[in-house]
Amino acid sequence: MINGRYALTPALAIGTAYAYSTGKFSSFGYTSDSVKYHQFGLQADYALSKRTDFHVETVGQIGSASGDVPAPAAFVTTNNGAFGPSSSSRQVLVNTGIRHCF
């Protein structure tokens, strides 16, 4: 995993991330030497005031496999579990929000 964040101005920051995961898979008669996931992310955060900020984030994931296993379903996890696995090997999520700290 590699990620970074950079403040363009005192109010605006951007970030990026990349994660690579690999493993073995065996289920329902399928076997695989390697299951791989590539996950990419971009994020921007804008401070509206000292205690309030707005953010937008997008995450994309691509899954692949070797052997006789079909490409695995992409499954981007979230803090609240609102999204389930994709019906394909690719998934993109977009998240926005406003945060106010008390």
Biopython code that builds the backbone (N, CA, C, O; Angstrom):
import numpy as np
from Bio.PDB.StructureBuilder import StructureBuilder

atoms = [
    (1, "MET", "N", (0.846, -1.167, 0.000)),
    (1, "MET", "CA", (0.000, 0.000, 0.000)),
    (1, "MET", "C", (0.888, 1.226, 0.000)),
    (1, "MET", "O", (1.924, 1.274, 0.664)),
    (2, "ILE", "N", (0.454, 2.214, -0.764)),
    (2, "ILE", "CA", (1.141, 3.499, -0.771)),
    (2, "ILE", "C", (0.075, 4.585, -0.844)),
    (2, "ILE", "O", (-0.900, 4.460, -1.586)),
    (3, "ASN", "N", (0.266, 5.646, -0.074)),
    (3, "ASN", "CA", (-0.688, 6.746, -0.126)),
    (3, "ASN", "C", (0.009, 8.045, 0.235)),
    (3, "ASN", "O", (1.082, 8.047, 0.839)),
    (4, "GLY", "N", (-0.615, 9.142, -0.144)),
    (4, "GLY", "CA", (-0.054, 10.445, 0.157)),
    (4, "GLY", "C", (-1.138, 11.502, 0.212)),
    (4, "GLY", "O", (-2.234, 11.331, -0.320)),
    (5, "ARG", "N", (-0.804, 12.590, 0.865)),
    (5, "ARG", "CA", (-1.725, 13.715, 1.014)),
    (5, "ARG", "C", (-0.919, 14.998, 0.880)),
    (5, "ARG", "O", (0.193, 15.099, 1.399)),
    (6, "TYR", "N", (-1.482, 15.976, 0.181)),
    (6, "TYR", "CA", (-0.779, 17.238, -0.048)),
    (6, "TYR", "C", (-1.752, 18.399, 0.112)),
    (6, "TYR", "O", (-2.849, 18.375, -0.445)),
    (7, "ALA", "N", (-1.347, 19.420, 0.879)),
    (7, "ALA", "CA", (-2.167, 20.618, 1.068)),
    (7, "ALA", "C", (-1.835, 21.608, -0.043)),
    (7, "ALA", "O", (-0.749, 22.187, -0.063)),
    (8, "LEU", "N", (-2.770, 21.799, -0.960)),
    (8, "LEU", "CA", (-2.580, 22.767, -2.038)),
    (8, "LEU", "C", (-2.661, 24.194, -1.514)),
    (8, "LEU", "O", (-1.892, 25.061, -1.929)),
    (9, "THR", "N", (-3.593, 24.433, -0.605)),
    (9, "THR", "CA", (-3.751, 25.709, 0.078)),
    (9, "THR", "C", (-4.055, 25.368, 1.535)),
    (9, "THR", "O", (-4.255, 24.194, 1.846)),
    (10, "PRO", "N", (-4.098, 26.349, 2.441)),
    (10, "PRO", "CA", (-4.478, 26.022, 3.827)),
    (10, "PRO", "C", (-5.874, 25.396, 3.942)),
    (10, "PRO", "O", (-6.150, 24.664, 4.894)),
    (11, "ALA", "N", (-6.754, 25.684, 2.972)),
    (11, "ALA", "CA", (-8.119, 25.152, 3.039)),
    (11, "ALA", "C", (-8.339, 23.902, 2.195)),
    (11, "ALA", "O", (-9.298, 23.171, 2.444)),
    (12, "LEU", "N", (-7.487, 23.627, 1.204)),
    (12, "LEU", "CA", (-7.721, 22.533, 0.263)),
    (12, "LEU", "C", (-6.579, 21.519, 0.284)),
    (12, "LEU", "O", (-5.416, 21.866, 0.075)),
    (13, "ALA", "N", (-6.932, 20.266, 0.539)),
    (13, "ALA", "CA", (-5.947, 19.177, 0.526)),
    (13, "ALA", "C", (-6.440, 18.076, -0.409)),
    (13, "ALA", "O", (-7.642, 17.835, -0.520)),
    (14, "ILE", "N", (-5.499, 17.412, -1.080)),
    (14, "ILE", "CA", (-5.836, 16.284, -1.942)),
    (14, "ILE", "C", (-5.037, 15.067, -1.484)),
    (14, "ILE", "O", (-3.977, 15.198, -0.872)),
    (15, "GLY", "N", (-5.555, 13.900, -1.785)),
    (15, "GLY", "CA", (-4.873, 12.679, -1.409)),
    (15, "GLY", "C", (-5.081, 11.603, -2.458)),
    (15, "GLY", "O", (-6.040, 11.638, -3.228)),
    (16, "THR", "N", (-4.169, 10.652, -2.473)),
    (16, "THR", "CA", (-4.261, 9.523, -3.389)),
    (16, "THR", "C", (-3.763, 8.272, -2.683)),
    (16, "THR", "O", (-2.957, 8.356, -1.757)),
    (17, "ALA", "N", (-4.240, 7.120, -3.115)),
    (17, "ALA", "CA", (-3.829, 5.859, -2.492)),
    (17, "ALA", "C", (-3.879, 4.732, -3.522)),
    (17, "ALA", "O", (-4.667, 4.762, -4.467)),
    (18, "TYR", "N", (-3.016, 3.738, -3.312)),
    (18, "TYR", "CA", (-3.007, 2.517, -4.119)),
    (18, "TYR", "C", (-2.732, 1.347, -3.180)),
    (18, "TYR", "O", (-1.842, 1.426, -2.333)),
    (19, "ALA", "N", (-3.483, 0.276, -3.324)),
    (19, "ALA", "CA", (-3.274, -0.934, -2.531)),
    (19, "ALA", "C", (-3.309, -2.149, -3.450)),
    (19, "ALA", "O", (-4.132, -2.228, -4.363)),
    (20, "TYR", "N", (-2.413, -3.085, -3.199)),
    (20, "TYR", "CA", (-2.342, -4.339, -3.957)),
    (20, "TYR", "C", (-2.489, -5.488, -2.971)),
    (20, "TYR", "O", (-1.776, -5.551, -1.969)),
    (21, "SER", "N", (-3.410, -6.392, -3.255)),
    (21, "SER", "CA", (-3.633, -7.565, -2.403)),
    (21, "SER", "C", (-3.581, -8.815, -3.269)),
    (21, "SER", "O", (-4.013, -8.806, -4.421)),
    (22, "THR", "N", (-3.048, -9.888, -2.698)),
    (22, "THR", "CA", (-2.995, -11.158, -3.410)),
    (22, "THR", "C", (-3.217, -12.304, -2.425)),
    (22, "THR", "O", (-2.976, -12.162, -1.226)),
    (23, "GLY", "N", (-3.674, -13.428, -2.941)),
    (23, "GLY", "CA", (-3.905, -14.592, -2.102)),
    (23, "GLY", "C", (-4.281, -15.785, -2.943)),
    (23, "GLY", "O", (-4.278, -15.714, -4.172)),
    (24, "LYS", "N", (-4.610, -16.896, -2.279)),
    (24, "LYS", "CA", (-5.053, -18.106, -2.964)),
    (24, "LYS", "C", (-6.533, -18.298, -2.701)),
    (24, "LYS", "O", (-7.060, -17.832, -1.691)),
    (25, "PHE", "N", (-7.204, -18.991, -3.620)),
    (25, "PHE", "CA", (-8.647, -19.151, -3.548)),
    (25, "PHE", "C", (-9.012, -20.588, -3.879)),
    (25, "PHE", "O", (-8.470, -21.176, -4.815)),
    (26, "SER", "N", (-9.924, -21.144, -3.115)),
    (26, "SER", "CA", (-10.449, -22.473, -3.412)),
    (26, "SER", "C", (-11.878, -22.542, -2.891)),
    (26, "SER", "O", (-12.112, -22.423, -1.688)),
    (27, "SER", "N", (-12.831, -22.734, -3.796)),
    (27, "SER", "CA", (-14.237, -22.792, -3.390)),
    (27, "SER", "C", (-15.072, -23.375, -4.518)),
    (27, "SER", "O", (-14.802, -23.117, -5.692)),
    (28, "PHE", "N", (-16.063, -24.143, -4.176)),
    (28, "PHE", "CA", (-17.015, -24.708, -5.128)),
    (28, "PHE", "C", (-16.330, -25.435, -6.285)),
    (28, "PHE", "O", (-16.787, -25.341, -7.424)),
    (29, "GLY", "N", (-15.245, -26.153, -6.013)),
    (29, "GLY", "CA", (-14.564, -26.919, -7.036)),
    (29, "GLY", "C", (-13.550, -26.134, -7.843)),
    (29, "GLY", "O", (-12.867, -26.712, -8.689)),
    (30, "TYR", "N", (-13.429, -24.834, -7.608)),
    (30, "TYR", "CA", (-12.433, -24.014, -8.291)),
    (30, "TYR", "C", (-11.178, -23.916, -7.435)),
    (30, "TYR", "O", (-11.251, -23.886, -6.206)),
    (31, "THR", "N", (-10.038, -23.866, -8.090)),
    (31, "THR", "CA", (-8.790, -23.602, -7.389)),
    (31, "THR", "C", (-8.011, -22.554, -8.168)),
    (31, "THR", "O", (-8.129, -22.454, -9.389)),
    (32, "SER", "N", (-7.226, -21.785, -7.456)),
    (32, "SER", "CA", (-6.459, -20.731, -8.103)),
    (32, "SER", "C", (-5.098, -20.615, -7.452)),
    (32, "SER", "O", (-4.969, -20.745, -6.235)),
    (33, "ASP", "N", (-4.081, -20.369, -8.265)),
    (33, "ASP", "CA", (-2.756, -20.096, -7.737)),
    (33, "ASP", "C", (-2.685, -18.686, -7.177)),
    (33, "ASP", "O", (-1.930, -18.414, -6.244)),
    (34, "SER", "N", (-3.477, -17.794, -7.753)),
    (34, "SER", "CA", (-3.366, -16.407, -7.355)),
    (34, "SER", "C", (-4.648, -15.628, -7.640)),
    (34, "SER", "O", (-5.174, -15.658, -8.753)),
    (35, "VAL", "N", (-5.135, -14.940, -6.630)),
    (35, "VAL", "CA", (-6.225, -13.985, -6.767)),
    (35, "VAL", "C", (-5.625, -12.630, -6.435)),
    (35, "VAL", "O", (-4.960, -12.480, -5.410)),
    (36, "LYS", "N", (-5.854, -11.636, -7.296)),
    (36, "LYS", "CA", (-5.227, -10.327, -7.110)),
    (36, "LYS", "C", (-6.270, -9.219, -7.139)),
    (36, "LYS", "O", (-7.248, -9.286, -7.883)),
    (37, "TYR", "N", (-6.047, -8.203, -6.320)),
    (37, "TYR", "CA", (-6.885, -7.005, -6.308)),
    (37, "TYR", "C", (-5.989, -5.774, -6.390)),
    (37, "TYR", "O", (-4.984, -5.676, -5.686)),
    (38, "HIS", "N", (-6.363, -4.843, -7.253)),
    (38, "HIS", "CA", (-5.723, -3.533, -7.329)),
    (38, "HIS", "C", (-6.790, -2.522, -6.921)),
    (38, "HIS", "O", (-7.887, -2.512, -7.479)),
    (39, "GLN", "N", (-6.470, -1.678, -5.951)),
    (39, "GLN", "CA", (-7.429, -0.675, -5.485)),
    (39, "GLN", "C", (-6.787, 0.708, -5.558)),
    (39, "GLN", "O", (-5.654, 0.900, -5.117)),
    (40, "PHE", "N", (-7.522, 1.668, -6.119)),
    (40, "PHE", "CA", (-7.040, 3.035, -6.304)),
    (40, "PHE", "C", (-8.002, 3.986, -5.601)),
    (40, "PHE", "O", (-9.201, 3.717, -5.529)),
    (41, "GLY", "N", (-7.483, 5.089, -5.087)),
    (41, "GLY", "CA", (-8.346, 6.064, -4.435)),
    (41, "GLY", "C", (-7.864, 7.490, -4.638)),
    (41, "GLY", "O", (-6.663, 7.751, -4.708)),
    (42, "LEU", "N", (-8.817, 8.407, -4.731)),
    (42, "LEU", "CA", (-8.549, 9.844, -4.807)),
    (42, "LEU", "C", (-9.464, 10.542, -3.814)),
    (42, "LEU", "O", (-10.615, 10.143, -3.632)),
    (43, "GLN", "N", (-8.946, 11.594, -3.167)),
    (43, "GLN", "CA", (-9.739, 12.292, -2.173)),
    (43, "GLN", "C", (-9.397, 13.764, -2.176)),
    (43, "GLN", "O", (-8.244, 14.136, -2.394)),
    (44, "ALA", "N", (-10.391, 14.609, -1.936)),
    (44, "ALA", "CA", (-10.181, 16.051, -1.777)),
    (44, "ALA", "C", (-10.953, 16.496, -0.547)),
    (44, "ALA", "O", (-12.061, 16.027, -0.290)),
    (45, "ASP", "N", (-10.348, 17.415, 0.217)),
    (45, "ASP", "CA", (-10.944, 17.910, 1.452)),
    (45, "ASP", "C", (-10.824, 19.431, 1.447)),
    (45, "ASP", "O", (-9.729, 19.972, 1.295)),
    (46, "TYR", "N", (-11.960, 20.121, 1.615)),
    (46, "TYR", "CA", (-11.967, 21.579, 1.599)),
    (46, "TYR", "C", (-12.527, 22.095, 2.922)),
    (46, "TYR", "O", (-13.651, 21.760, 3.294)),
    (47, "ALA", "N", (-11.751, 22.904, 3.627)),
    (47, "ALA", "CA", (-12.178, 23.468, 4.904)),
    (47, "ALA", "C", (-13.072, 24.671, 4.656)),
    (47, "ALA", "O", (-12.648, 25.662, 4.060)),
    (48, "LEU", "N", (-14.308, 24.575, 5.115)),
    (48, "LEU", "CA", (-15.240, 25.693, 5.022)),
    (48, "LEU", "C", (-15.013, 26.685, 6.160)),
    (48, "LEU", "O", (-15.249, 27.883, 6.004)),
    (49, "SER", "N", (-14.554, 26.178, 7.302)),
    (49, "SER", "CA", (-14.209, 26.990, 8.468)),
    (49, "SER", "C", (-13.214, 26.180, 9.301)),
    (49, "SER", "O", (-12.759, 25.124, 8.861)),
    (50, "LYS", "N", (-12.876, 26.659, 10.488)),
    (50, "LYS", "CA", (-11.930, 25.925, 11.339)),
    (50, "LYS", "C", (-12.483, 24.579, 11.796)),
    (50, "LYS", "O", (-11.722, 23.642, 12.039)),
    (51, "ARG", "N", (-13.814, 24.480, 11.912)),
    (51, "ARG", "CA", (-14.409, 23.247, 12.427)),
    (51, "ARG", "C", (-15.274, 22.488, 11.431)),
    (51, "ARG", "O", (-15.793, 21.423, 11.764)),
    (52, "THR", "N", (-15.442, 23.002, 10.229)),
    (52, "THR", "CA", (-16.314, 22.362, 9.239)),
    (52, "THR", "C", (-15.563, 22.161, 7.929)),
    (52, "THR", "O", (-14.901, 23.072, 7.433)),
    (53, "ASP", "N", (-15.674, 20.968, 7.381)),
    (53, "ASP", "CA", (-15.039, 20.702, 6.090)),
    (53, "ASP", "C", (-15.948, 19.833, 5.222)),
    (53, "ASP", "O", (-16.842, 19.142, 5.711)),
    (54, "PHE", "N", (-15.688, 19.894, 3.934)),
    (54, "PHE", "CA", (-16.407, 19.132, 2.917)),
    (54, "PHE", "C", (-15.407, 18.215, 2.250)),
    (54, "PHE", "O", (-14.284, 18.627, 1.956)),
    (55, "HIS", "N", (-15.804, 16.963, 2.005)),
    (55, "HIS", "CA", (-14.881, 16.045, 1.331)),
    (55, "HIS", "C", (-15.597, 15.270, 0.225)),
    (55, "HIS", "O", (-16.807, 15.050, 0.271)),
    (56, "VAL", "N", (-14.812, 14.868, -0.763)),
    (56, "VAL", "CA", (-15.275, 13.987, -1.826)),
    (56, "VAL", "C", (-14.177, 12.945, -2.041)),
    (56, "VAL", "O", (-12.988, 13.262, -2.038)),
    (57, "GLU", "N", (-14.602, 11.709, -2.225)),
    (57, "GLU", "CA", (-13.647, 10.609, -2.349)),
    (57, "GLU", "C", (-14.171, 9.608, -3.365)),
    (57, "GLU", "O", (-15.376, 9.363, -3.432)),
    (58, "THR", "N", (-13.285, 9.033, -4.150)),
    (58, "THR", "CA", (-13.654, 7.951, -5.058)),
    (58, "THR", "C", (-12.652, 6.813, -4.905)),
    (58, "THR", "O", (-11.450, 7.037, -4.759)),
    (59, "VAL", "N", (-13.164, 5.602, -4.940)),
    (59, "VAL", "CA", (-12.343, 4.403, -4.804)),
    (59, "VAL", "C", (-12.735, 3.440, -5.915)),
    (59, "VAL", "O", (-13.921, 3.214, -6.154)),
    (60, "GLY", "N", (-11.752, 2.877, -6.588)),
    (60, "GLY", "CA", (-11.985, 1.880, -7.621)),
    (60, "GLY", "C", (-11.188, 0.627, -7.336)),
    (60, "GLY", "O", (-10.076, 0.702, -6.815)),
    (61, "GLN", "N", (-11.745, -0.529, -7.673)),
    (61, "GLN", "CA", (-11.063, -1.796, -7.422)),
    (61, "GLN", "C", (-11.244, -2.719, -8.623)),
    (61, "GLN", "O", (-12.314, -2.774, -9.229)),
    (62, "ILE", "N", (-10.163, -3.451, -8.957)),
    (62, "ILE", "CA", (-10.176, -4.419, -10.051)),
    (62, "ILE", "C", (-9.657, -5.743, -9.499)),
    (62, "ILE", "O", (-8.595, -5.784, -8.878)),
    (63, "GLY", "N", (-10.402, -6.825, -9.721)),
    (63, "GLY", "CA", (-9.985, -8.148, -9.286)),
    (63, "GLY", "C", (-9.626, -9.023, -10.464)),
    (63, "GLY", "O", (-10.214, -8.893, -11.537)),
    (64, "SER", "N", (-8.647, -9.934, -10.275)),
    (64, "SER", "CA", (-8.275, -10.888, -11.322)),
    (64, "SER", "C", (-7.812, -12.183, -10.665)),
    (64, "SER", "O", (-7.462, -12.200, -9.485)),
    (65, "ALA", "N", (-7.815, -13.270, -11.442)),
    (65, "ALA", "CA", (-7.423, -14.570, -10.915)),
    (65, "ALA", "C", (-6.722, -15.381, -11.991)),
    (65, "ALA", "O", (-6.884, -15.133, -13.186)),
    (66, "SER", "N", (-5.932, -16.362, -11.540)),
    (66, "SER", "CA", (-5.302, -17.311, -12.460)),
    (66, "SER", "C", (-5.932, -18.683, -12.227)),
    (66, "SER", "O", (-6.726, -18.857, -11.303)),
    (67, "GLY", "N", (-5.584, -19.630, -13.045)),
    (67, "GLY", "CA", (-6.161, -20.961, -12.915)),
    (67, "GLY", "C", (-7.557, -21.002, -13.505)),
    (67, "GLY", "O", (-7.857, -20.244, -14.428)),
    (68, "ASP", "N", (-8.422, -21.877, -12.990)),
    (68, "ASP", "CA", (-9.763, -22.020, -13.542)),
    (68, "ASP", "C", (-10.810, -21.197, -12.803)),
    (68, "ASP", "O", (-12.008, -21.379, -13.020)),
    (69, "VAL", "N", (-10.374, -20.302, -11.940)),
    (69, "VAL", "CA", (-11.294, -19.478, -11.166)),
    (69, "VAL", "C", (-11.746, -18.280, -11.993)),
    (69, "VAL", "O", (-10.910, -17.610, -12.600)),
    (70, "PRO", "N", (-13.048, -17.994, -12.033)),
    (70, "PRO", "CA", (-13.485, -16.754, -12.684)),
    (70, "PRO", "C", (-12.939, -15.556, -11.915)),
    (70, "PRO", "O", (-12.646, -15.671, -10.725)),
    (71, "ALA", "N", (-12.798, -14.423, -12.568)),
    (71, "ALA", "CA", (-12.311, -13.227, -11.887)),
    (71, "ALA", "C", (-13.181, -12.953, -10.663)),
    (71, "ALA", "O", (-14.408, -12.962, -10.764)),
    (72, "PRO", "N", (-12.565, -12.711, -9.517)),
    (72, "PRO", "CA", (-13.350, -12.519, -8.290)),
    (72, "PRO", "C", (-14.130, -11.208, -8.327)),
    (72, "PRO", "O", (-13.737, -10.258, -9.003)),
    (73, "ALA", "N", (-15.218, -11.173, -7.606)),
    (73, "ALA", "CA", (-16.009, -9.946, -7.507)),
    (73, "ALA", "C", (-15.230, -8.908, -6.714)),
    (73, "ALA", "O", (-14.622, -9.221, -5.690)),
    (74, "ALA", "N", (-15.255, -7.682, -7.191)),
    (74, "ALA", "CA", (-14.647, -6.589, -6.451)),
    (74, "ALA", "C", (-15.500, -6.319, -5.219)),
    (74, "ALA", "O", (-16.722, -6.455, -5.267)),
    (75, "PHE", "N", (-14.868, -5.942, -4.127)),
    (75, "PHE", "CA", (-15.590, -5.696, -2.881)),
    (75, "PHE", "C", (-14.877, -4.605, -2.113)),
    (75, "PHE", "O", (-13.984, -4.885, -1.314)),
    (76, "VAL", "N", (-15.267, -3.357, -2.350)),
    (76, "VAL", "CA", (-14.701, -2.225, -1.635)),
    (76, "VAL", "C", (-15.440, -2.120, -0.311)),
    (76, "VAL", "O", (-16.661, -1.964, -0.301)),
    (77, "THR", "N", (-14.724, -2.203, 0.810)),
    (77, "THR", "CA", (-15.363, -2.134, 2.120)),
    (77, "THR", "C", (-15.471, -0.685, 2.572)),
    (77, "THR", "O", (-14.632, 0.148, 2.230)),
    (78, "THR", "N", (-16.507, -0.396, 3.339)),
    (78, "THR", "CA", (-16.718, 0.935, 3.884)),
    (78, "THR", "C", (-16.906, 0.835, 5.388)),
    (78, "THR", "O", (-17.149, -0.252, 5.913)),
    (79, "ASN", "N", (-16.798, 1.943, 6.074)),
    (79, "ASN", "CA", (-16.954, 1.953, 7.533)),
    (79, "ASN", "C", (-18.347, 1.515, 7.970)),
    (79, "ASN", "O", (-18.491, 0.840, 8.989)),
    (80, "ASN", "N", (-19.370, 1.892, 7.213)),
    (80, "ASN", "CA", (-20.730, 1.555, 7.618)),
    (80, "ASN", "C", (-21.291, 0.320, 6.914)),
    (80, "ASN", "O", (-22.429, -0.069, 7.177)),
    (81, "GLY", "N", (-20.516, -0.302, 6.027)),
    (81, "GLY", "CA", (-20.968, -1.513, 5.354)),
    (81, "GLY", "C", (-22.128, -1.303, 4.403)),
    (81, "GLY", "O", (-22.869, -2.242, 4.114)),
    (82, "ALA", "N", (-22.298, -0.083, 3.909)),
    (82, "ALA", "CA", (-23.450, 0.238, 3.065)),
    (82, "ALA", "C", (-23.367, -0.393, 1.681)),
    (82, "ALA", "O", (-24.397, -0.575, 1.032)),
    (83, "PHE", "N", (-22.187, -0.727, 1.220)),
    (83, "PHE", "CA", (-22.022, -1.274, -0.123)),
    (83, "PHE", "C", (-21.598, -2.733, -0.040)),
    (83, "PHE", "O", (-20.758, -3.091, 0.785)),
    (84, "GLY", "N", (-22.170, -3.564, -0.881)),
    (84, "GLY", "CA", (-21.806, -4.965, -0.933)),
    (84, "GLY", "C", (-20.863, -5.233, -2.077)),
    (84, "GLY", "O", (-20.390, -4.298, -2.723)),
    (85, "PRO", "N", (-20.578, -6.507, -2.340)),
    (85, "PRO", "CA", (-19.671, -6.832, -3.441)),
    (85, "PRO", "C", (-20.294, -6.493, -4.790)),
    (85, "PRO", "O", (-21.515, -6.462, -4.941)),
    (86, "SER", "N", (-19.432, -6.242, -5.757)),
    (86, "SER", "CA", (-19.864, -5.954, -7.119)),
    (86, "SER", "C", (-20.336, -7.241, -7.790)),
    (86, "SER", "O", (-19.994, -8.339, -7.351)),
    (87, "SER", "N", (-21.104, -7.103, -8.832)),
    (87, "SER", "CA", (-21.520, -8.271, -9.609)),
    (87, "SER", "C", (-20.476, -8.610, -10.677)),
    (87, "SER", "O", (-20.662, -9.557, -11.441)),
    (88, "SER", "N", (-19.382, -7.847, -10.735)),
    (88, "SER", "CA", (-18.302, -8.100, -11.689)),
    (88, "SER", "C", (-16.958, -7.971, -10.964)),
    (88, "SER", "O", (-16.914, -7.831, -9.741)),
    (89, "SER", "N", (-15.881, -8.019, -11.721)),
    (89, "SER", "CA", (-14.550, -7.914, -11.124)),
    (89, "SER", "C", (-14.115, -6.462, -10.933)),
    (89, "SER", "O", (-12.984, -6.207, -10.517)),
    (90, "ARG", "N", (-14.991, -5.515, -11.230)),
    (90, "ARG", "CA", (-14.665, -4.086, -11.091)),
    (90, "ARG", "C", (-15.733, -3.375, -10.267)),
    (90, "ARG", "O", (-16.914, -3.717, -10.326)),
    (91, "GLN", "N", (-15.292, -2.375, -9.495)),
    (91, "GLN", "CA", (-16.232, -1.603, -8.698)),
    (91, "GLN", "C", (-15.666, -0.202, -8.482)),
    (91, "GLN", "O", (-14.468, -0.040, -8.253)),
    (92, "VAL", "N", (-16.532, 0.808, -8.557)),
    (92, "VAL", "CA", (-16.164, 2.193, -8.285)),
    (92, "VAL", "C", (-17.190, 2.771, -7.322)),
    (92, "VAL", "O", (-18.395, 2.627, -7.528)),
    (93, "LEU", "N", (-16.710, 3.424, -6.271)),
    (93, "LEU", "CA", (-17.580, 4.076, -5.302)),
    (93, "LEU", "C", (-17.203, 5.545, -5.202)),
    (93, "LEU", "O", (-16.031, 5.902, -5.316)),
    (94, "VAL", "N", (-18.196, 6.390, -4.991)),
    (94, "VAL", "CA", (-17.980, 7.819, -4.766)),
    (94, "VAL", "C", (-18.680, 8.185, -3.466)),
    (94, "VAL", "O", (-19.826, 7.798, -3.238)),
    (95, "ASN", "N", (-17.989, 8.927, -2.624)),
    (95, "ASN", "CA", (-18.500, 9.298, -1.313)),
    (95, "ASN", "C", (-18.296, 10.798, -1.122)),
    (95, "ASN", "O", (-17.225, 11.319, -1.434)),
    (96, "THR", "N", (-19.303, 11.495, -0.616)),
    (96, "THR", "CA", (-19.176, 12.913, -0.291)),
    (96, "THR", "C", (-19.741, 13.140, 1.104)),
    (96, "THR", "O", (-20.545, 12.348, 1.595)),
    (97, "GLY", "N", (-19.321, 14.208, 1.726)),
    (97, "GLY", "CA", (-19.850, 14.494, 3.035)),
    (97, "GLY", "C", (-19.378, 15.824, 3.574)),
    (97, "GLY", "O", (-18.407, 16.408, 3.091)),
    (98, "ILE", "N", (-20.092, 16.291, 4.592)),
    (98, "ILE", "CA", (-19.709, 17.476, 5.343)),
    (98, "ILE", "C", (-19.513, 17.046, 6.794)),
    (98, "ILE", "O", (-20.348, 16.340, 7.360)),
    (99, "ARG", "N", (-18.403, 17.479, 7.386)),
    (99, "ARG", "CA", (-18.090, 17.113, 8.775)),
    (99, "ARG", "C", (-17.980, 18.387, 9.598)),
    (99, "ARG", "O", (-17.350, 19.358, 9.179)),
    (100, "HIS", "N", (-18.607, 18.374, 10.785)),
    (100, "HIS", "CA", (-18.485, 19.491, 11.707)),
    (100, "HIS", "C", (-17.990, 18.950, 13.036)),
    (100, "HIS", "O", (-18.616, 18.065, 13.618)),
    (101, "CYS", "N", (-16.887, 19.467, 13.515)),
    (101, "CYS", "CA", (-16.297, 19.013, 14.791)),
    (101, "CYS", "C", (-16.757, 19.907, 15.924)),
    (101, "CYS", "O", (-16.649, 21.130, 15.840)),
    (102, "PHE", "N", (-17.270, 19.300, 16.983)),
    (102, "PHE", "CA", (-17.745, 20.048, 18.150)),
    (102, "PHE", "C", (-16.663, 20.180, 19.188)),
    (102, "PHE", "O", (-16.885, 20.781, 20.239)),
]
sb = StructureBuilder()
sb.init_structure("model")
sb.init_model(0)
sb.init_chain("A")
sb.init_seg("    ")
for serial, (resi, resn, name, xyz) in enumerate(atoms, 1):
    if name == "N":
        sb.init_residue(resn, " ", resi, " ")
    sb.init_atom(name, np.array(xyz, "f"), 0.0, 1.0, " ", f" {name:<3s}", serial, name[0])
structure = sb.get_structure()
